[in-house]
Amino acid sequence: MLTLIEGEKILYLESSGSAPPIYLSSGVHGDEVAAAWGLLAWAEENQKQLSQGRFLIFPCLNPHGFRRNTRTDHRGLDINRRFHLARDPLTGPWRQLIRQNPPSLGLCLHEDYDSQGCYVYELGGQDALLASRCLAASARHLPTDPRRQIDGRRARNGIIRRKTVPQNLTGIPEAVALWQMGCATTLTFETPSEADFQDRVQAHAAFIAEALS
């Protein structure tokens, strides 16, 4: 358990090993439920890989929001703008854990009600083809977002690529904090929350499987 917040346990799974862990998370926003179910579906289908690999997994970072079906937590705050805060009751313990175990790859799973398909924020990008391969895998279940501008940022074939941190951020998201603390590549995967639930779940599971193949 990472911490206890207002009666809710913030759980994580850490497997043993000497290699840097692969980081997976979902449930930062409580109204993006297919991300959490997709992570669970991948875990159930890949138990051998899960038991043999080196992982750091947060299946639901915002259980209060998950229960309420809200983007924010019990305080009405967007957790994904607070990962720079060392004194926050959630992100403070999270930062301590990450500093002790800097991941080699971070997969942050989300959903977007405005999207026209699946897309990825990539930061770092040590493997130039990784995001493309992952989107191709998810496209077996849901199309890739075709827009050239997504969330106000330039996109190409569903990928918003960053080598440095944007300067106009209001608070620090999870993926950016991971990168700042030594994670070489972070991929934030978004599915369209208005699409069929099972398709979204399978798109997340396929994205993870391809990233870890």
N, C-alpha and C positions, 0 to 999 in steps of 0.2 A: 504494500500500500504506500502510495506517495504521501498522502495527507488525508485528513478528515475535515470536511467543510460543511458546516450546518447539517451534520448527521449523515452526509453522503461520503462514502469512501471513494477516493480517486485511486483506481487500481492500475497497475501496470505489470507487464510480464518482462522479465529480463532473463535471458538465457546466458549460461556460462560460456567462457571461452576467452582467448587472448586477443582475437582480432577485434577491430572496431565494430560495434554493432550496426545493424541496419535498423533504422527508426521508422516505425509506422504509427500513425495516429488517425483517429476519427472522433466525431462527437464534440469538436470544439464549438460548433454551432448546433444547438439542440434541435433545430428544425431541419437538419440535413441528415435524415435518418438512414437513407440508403447507403451512405458512406460507412456507417458503423456495421450495418448488416453485410455489406460487401466485404469488409475486413474479416468478419466472422465466417462468411462463406469461403473466403480464401483459406483461412486457418483450418477449417474443417476438411477441405479438399487437399491440403498439403501438410498433413501432420508430420510426415517423415522429415520434410524440409524444415519445418518449424522446430522439431526436436533436435535436429542436427546442426542448424545454423546458429548464428550469433545475432540475436534480435533484442530490441528495446521497443515494446509495443504498448501504446495507450489506447485501449478500445473505446473509451468514452471520457474525454477530458471535461465535459460539461454535463454531468448527470442531472443537475437541477433543470437546465434548459431542455434536456432530452425528455424529462418527464412532463414538462410544460409545453413542449413543442414550440420553443422560442429560440431565437438566435442568441439572445443574451443569457447571462447566468442569473442566479437568484437576486443579485444586486442591480440587475438591469444593465450590466456592463458587457461589452463585447470582449471576450477573453482574447480574441485574435488581434487585439490592439494593445495587449498588456504583457507580452512575453519579454519585454526589456526590464520589467519591474522586479527588483530583488526582494521587495517587502510585501508583495502581493501574496495572499495565503495559498494560492495555487501556483502561480508562475515563479515565486521565490524558491520553493522546494524543487520545482521542475528545473530551474536553472542550475541549482546545486547538483542535481543528478546528471544533467547533460555535461556539465564541466568535468565530472568524474569519468564520463563515458562518451566522448565526442563520437558521433556516428560517422560512418563513411558515406552513407546515403540516407536521405530523409524523404519519406513519402507521406504527404499530408493530404488527407482525403476530405473533399468538400462537395457541396452542391450549390447551384446557382439558378434561381428562378427566372432570371432574365436571359439565360443562355439559349442558343439555338442548336446546341450539341455539346459534345465533350470538348474540353480544352485543358491546357496545362500551363501553369507558371513554372518556368525553369530558372533556377538561380545557381550559378556556378558552371554547370554543364561540362563536366569532365569527359563525358561520352556524348559526342555531338548527335548521335543517332538514337540515344536512349528514349527521349521523349517521343520521337516519331514512331519508334517500335511499339511503345506502350499505347499510343493513341490508335495505331493500326489494330492492336489487339482489342481495345475497347470498342472499336468500330464494328466488330462482329455483332455487337449488341445495340449500340447507339451511334448515330452519325457524329462526325467531328464538326465542331462549330466552324462555319465557313467565313465568318466575318474577318475583315482586315483590321478592325478596331474592336477590342474587347475590353470592357471596363475602363475605357479611356486610354488603353495602351495598344501599341502596334502588335498585331498578331500575324503569324504566317502558318497556314495549315494547322490551325488550332493551337499553336505554341506561342506563348509570350516569353521571350528569351531575355534574361538579364545576366550580365557579367558583374555588375555592381549593384548596390542597394539604391533604389529610387530615393531622391532627396525630399520628396513631398509627402512622405508617409505621416499619417496621424497615428502615432503609436507603432509598435513593432510587432508584425505577425510572427507566428510560430516558425514558418519556413525561414524567414530572415534571421531570426534569433539563432536557429540551428546553424545557419551558414556563418554567422558572426562568431559562433563558438567552435568553429572548426569542421563543420560538415561540408565536404567538398561539393556536393550536388544535392539540391533539394528540388523535388517535383511536387507541386500542389495541383492535384487533379480535381477537376470540377465536372460533375454531370448535371444535365438539365433537370431540375427538380419537378418540372411539370410532365416529364415523360413517365412511362409505365414503371412502377416500382421495381418489379422483378428485373426488367431490363437495366435499370440503374444499378441494382445490386450486382448483377452479372458483369456489367461494365467495370465496376470497381474491382471485383475479383480478378477479372482478366487483366486489368491494368497492373495490379500488384504482381500477378503471376509472371507477366512479361518483364517487368522491372527486375525481378529476382531470378529470371531464367539464366 
